[in-house]
């Protein structure tokens, strides 16, 4: 019976995820699901055919970039097909094209995790165990907090990501549950498939109950601060009359920009920390975004690593290391930042 717990857990998350997505996106929810299923068929075919790593990576990235552009420029046409159904059945709460960027990250993570597991899974598991038993501070802290227990529950997120699962874990049910996991569905934080599947078997002990309560109070404080700013500090009002910005003094314009950044930090920090709190309460440890206050960031590198930390970890694992890591860092930085740019905005408004 105990061996069936992960299967029941995965089935529950999968069914609940489909129901949630149907409620959120309306009748057109089947469009992103079809695209996700097409990706699953793609990776199963290429992994089963035994293609080389370079061919697999090239075809996968080409298909994912193509999907990003197709969804951006043809997504509205796809949704128009379901417009009449939306009017007669139930209305959507959020367009699926808004969250498809998160689909892209999860599909790439699943594809590469599955390829590694089928290609050389035992080696990856042994390497992860050796590395985290000797050099991982997070794993050591969890073991110490749990009286020296060395079990799968006392493993950090990075270990769970780097350690490949058994090939049978990369099935359609687990894939759907991972893609549609409710706490992380809309905005993240981003999690790898390996970590998600590992948590279905062994929930995390990364955050004790007392620490979880303090974390919840921290989230509540962020919420109250954001509400206060929305009611008494109208930092975004100047967008309605941007010409006013040029009439301000240097001190006034600097203060306005500072409070705009504070508002952005509060907004994203609340969303990501609330999502992480829900996931950790559910037994799933995910990386924390906004790891420090924006005023405590003294370099561009620290800002990049701490603002959207889960995306940074995703980039390192699924792009930076596969493209050569530090050995090729002067070359792989260009495709990485190209992907980051189009992932945030396909039309590249930021560079216009």
C-alpha positions in Angstrom: 0.0 0.0 0.0 2.8 2.4 0.9 4.4 1.9 -2.6 1.2 3.2 -4.1 1.3 6.6 -2.3 3.4 8.4 -4.9 1.1 7.1 -7.7 -2.0 8.3 -5.8 -0.3 11.6 -5.1 0.6 12.1 -8.7 -2.9 11.1 -9.9 -4.4 13.6 -7.4 -2.2 16.4 -8.6 -2.9 15.6 -12.2 -6.7 15.5 -11.9 -6.8 18.6 -9.7 -4.5 20.4 -12.1 -6.7 19.7 -15.1 -9.7 20.9 -13.2 -8.0 24.1 -12.1 -6.7 24.8 -15.6 -10.1 24.2 -17.1 -11.6 26.7 -14.6 -8.8 29.2 -15.1 -8.6 29.2 -18.9 -12.2 28.3 -19.9 -12.9 25.9 -22.8 -9.7 26.8 -24.5 -7.7 25.1 -21.7 -7.3 22.2 -24.1 -5.0 24.2 -26.4 -2.0 24.4 -24.0 -2.7 20.8 -22.9 -2.5 19.6 -26.5 0.8 21.5 -27.0 2.1 19.9 -23.8 1.1 16.5 -25.0 2.7 17.0 -28.3 6.0 17.8 -26.4 5.6 14.6 -24.4 5.2 12.6 -27.7 8.3 14.4 -29.0 10.6 13.5 -26.1 9.3 9.9 -25.9 10.0 9.5 -29.6 13.5 11.0 -29.6 14.6 9.3 -26.3 13.3 6.0 -27.7 15.0 6.4 -31.0 18.4 6.9 -29.4 19.5 10.1 -31.2 22.7 11.8 -30.2 22.7 14.5 -27.5 23.5 17.3 -29.9 20.7 16.3 -32.3 18.2 16.0 -29.4 19.2 19.4 -28.0 19.1 21.1 -31.4 15.6 19.8 -32.3 14.2 20.4 -28.8 15.4 24.0 -28.6 14.2 24.8 -32.2 10.8 23.4 -31.4 10.5 25.2 -28.1 11.5 28.6 -29.7 9.1 28.0 -32.5 6.3 27.3 -30.1 7.0 30.5 -28.2 6.7 32.6 -31.4 3.6 30.7 -32.6 1.8 31.2 -29.3 2.7 34.9 -29.3 1.6 35.6 -32.8 -1.1 33.0 -33.4 -2.4 32.4 -29.9 -5.3 34.8 -30.3 -6.4 32.9 -33.5 -6.2 29.6 -31.6 -8.4 31.1 -28.8 -11.0 32.5 -31.3 -11.9 28.9 -32.3 -13.3 28.5 -28.7 -14.9 31.9 -28.4 -18.5 30.6 -29.1 -17.9 27.7 -26.6 -16.7 30.2 -24.0 -19.9 32.2 -24.4 -22.2 29.2 -24.0 -20.3 27.1 -21.4 -18.0 29.0 -18.9 -15.8 32.0 -19.2 -12.1 32.2 -18.7 -10.4 33.9 -15.8 -7.0 34.2 -17.5 -5.7 33.8 -21.0 -3.6 30.6 -21.4 -1.1 32.6 -23.5 -0.1 34.6 -20.5 1.2 31.6 -18.7 2.6 29.6 -21.6 6.1 30.9 -20.9 6.0 28.7 -17.8 5.0 25.8 -19.9 8.1 26.3 -22.0 10.4 26.1 -18.9 8.7 23.0 -17.6 8.7 21.2 -21.0 12.5 21.9 -21.4 13.1 20.7 -17.8 11.1 17.5 -18.4 12.7 16.8 -21.7 16.3 17.1 -20.5 15.7 15.3 -17.2 14.1 12.4 -19.1 16.9 12.3 -21.7 19.6 12.2 -18.9 17.7 9.5 -17.0 17.4 7.2 -19.9 20.9 7.9 -21.2 22.9 7.6 -18.0 20.7 7.9 -15.0 22.7 5.7 -12.5 25.8 7.8 -13.1 24.0 11.0 -12.4 22.5 9.6 -9.2 25.9 8.4 -8.0 27.6 11.7 -8.8 24.8 13.7 -7.0 25.1 11.5 -3.9 28.9 11.8 -3.8 28.8 15.6 -4.3 26.0 16.3 -1.7 27.3 13.9 0.9 30.7 15.7 1.0 30.2 19.3 -0.2 26.6 20.4 0.3 25.9 22.7 3.2 22.1 22.6 2.8 22.0 18.8 2.9 24.3 18.9 6.0 22.1 21.4 7.8 18.9 19.3 7.1 20.7 16.1 8.4 21.8 18.0 11.5 18.3 19.4 12.1 16.9 15.8 11.8 19.3 14.2 14.2 21.8 13.0 11.6 19.2 11.2 9.6 20.6 10.5 6.1 17.5 9.8 4.0 15.8 11.1 0.9 13.7 13.5 2.9 16.9 15.3 4.1 18.1 16.1 0.6 18.2 19.7 -0.7 16.5 20.9 -3.9 19.7 20.8 -5.9 20.3 17.2 -5.1 16.8 16.2 -6.1 17.3 18.1 -9.4 20.7 16.7 -10.2 19.8 13.1 -9.2 17.9 11.4 -12.1 14.7 9.5 -11.2 14.0 5.9 -12.2 13.0 5.8 -15.9 9.5 4.7 -15.0 8.9 8.0 -13.3 8.9 9.8 -16.6 5.4 8.8 -17.5 2.4 10.8 -18.9 0.6 11.0 -15.5 3.7 12.4 -13.7 4.3 14.8 -16.7 0.7 16.2 -16.5 0.9 16.5 -12.7 4.2 18.4 -13.0 3.0 20.7 -15.8 -0.2 21.6 -14.0 0.9 21.6 -10.3 -1.4 24.4 -8.9 0.8 26.3 -6.4 3.5 26.9 -9.1 1.3 27.0 -12.2 0.8 30.7 -13.0 4.2 32.3 -12.1 6.4 29.8 -10.4 8.9 29.6 -8.7 10.3 27.2 -11.2 11.0 23.6 -10.3 12.7 20.8 -12.2 10.8 17.6 -13.0 13.4 15.5 -11.1 12.7 17.5 -7.9 9.0 17.3 -8.4 9.0 13.6 -8.8 11.3 13.1 -5.9 9.0 15.1 -3.6 6.1 12.9 -4.6 8.0 10.0 -3.1 9.7 11.8 -0.2 8.3 15.2 1.0 10.8 17.8 2.1 11.9 18.7 5.6 13.6 21.9 4.5 11.3 24.1 6.4 10.3 23.1 10.0 6.8 24.1 11.3 8.1 27.0 13.3 10.0 28.3 10.4 7.0 27.9 8.1 4.9 30.0 10.5 7.5 32.7 10.5 7.6 32.5 6.7 3.8 32.9 6.5 4.0 36.0 8.8 6.7 37.4 6.4 4.3 36.8 3.5 1.5 38.5 5.4 3.8 41.5 6.1 4.6 41.8 2.4 0.9 41.8 1.6 0.0 44.5 4.2 2.9 46.6 3.0 1.8 46.3 -0.6 -1.8 47.2 0.3 -0.5 50.3 2.2 1.5 51.4 -0.9 -1.5 50.9 -3.2 -3.7 53.1 -0.9 -1.3 55.8 0.1 1.7 55.9 -2.3 0.5 56.1 -5.9 3.8 55.5 -7.6 2.3 54.1 -10.8 -0.1 57.1 -11.3 2.6 58.9 -13.4 2.1 56.4 -16.2 -1.2 58.1 -17.0 0.8 61.3 -17.6 4.4 60.4 -18.2 5.3 64.0 -19.2 5.0 65.0 -15.6 8.2 63.0 -14.9 10.3 65.5 -16.7 8.9 68.4 -14.6 10.2 66.9 -11.4 13.4 67.8 -9.7 16.3 65.3 -9.6 15.5 64.3 -6.1 11.8 63.9 -6.8 12.4 61.8 -10.0 14.9 59.6 -8.2 12.5 59.0 -5.3 9.7 58.2 -7.8 11.9 55.6 -9.6 13.0 54.2 -6.2 9.4 53.7 -5.1 8.5 52.2 -8.5 11.3 49.6 -8.0 10.0 49.0 -4.4 6.5 48.4 -5.7 7.8 45.9 -8.3 9.8 44.1 -5.7 6.9 43.9 -3.3 4.5 42.7 -6.0 6.7 39.9 -7.3 8.0 39.0 -3.9 4.5 38.5 -2.6 3.5 36.4 -5.6 6.5 34.1 -5.5 6.8 33.8 -1.7 3.1 33.0 -1.4 3.4 30.3 -4.1 6.5 28.9 -2.5 4.7 28.8 0.9 1.9 26.8 -0.6 4.3 24.4 -2.3 6.4 23.8 0.9 3.2 23.4 2.9 2.4 20.6 0.4 5.8 19.0 0.9 7.5 20.4 -2.2 10.6 22.4 -1.7 11.3 24.9 -4.5 13.9 27.7 -4.8 13.1 31.0 -3.2 12.9 34.0 -5.6 13.6 37.5 -4.2 16.1 36.1 -1.8 17.1 39.6 -0.5 15.7 43.1 -0.5 16.3 45.1 -3.7 18.1 47.8 -1.7 20.6 45.2 -0.5 21.8 44.3 -4.0 25.2 45.8 -4.7 26.0 44.3 -8.1 24.3 43.3 -11.3 25.4 39.7 -10.8 23.8 39.6 -7.3 20.7 41.2 -8.7 20.4 38.6 -11.4 20.9 35.7 -9.1 18.6 36.9 -6.3 15.7 38.6 -8.2 14.4 35.6 -10.1 16.6 33.0 -8.4 14.6 29.9 -9.6 14.9 31.0 -13.2 18.7 31.5 -12.7 19.0 27.9 -11.4 17.0 26.7 -14.4 19.2 28.6 -16.8 22.4 27.2 -15.2 21.1 23.6 -15.3 19.4 23.5 -18.6 21.4 26.0 -20.7 24.7 27.1 -19.1 26.1 23.7 -18.2 24.9 21.9 -21.3 26.6 24.6 -23.4 29.9 24.1 -21.8 29.7 25.9 -18.5 32.6 28.1 -17.4 34.8 26.7 -20.2 32.5 28.4 -22.8 31.1 31.2 -20.7 32.2 33.9 -23.1 30.2 32.3 -25.9 27.2 30.8 -24.3 26.2 34.1 -22.6 24.8 35.3 -26.0 22.2 32.5 -26.6 21.3 32.5 -22.9 20.4 36.2 -22.9 18.7 35.9 -26.3 16.5 33.2 -24.8 15.8 35.3 -21.6 14.9 38.3 -23.8 12.4 36.4 -26.0 11.1 34.4 -23.0 10.1 37.7 -21.3 9.0 39.4 -24.4 9.0 37.8 -27.9 8.6 41.2 -29.6 11.6 42.6 -27.7 9.9 45.8 -26.6 12.7 46.4 -24.1 15.3 46.9 -26.8 13.2 49.2 -29.0 
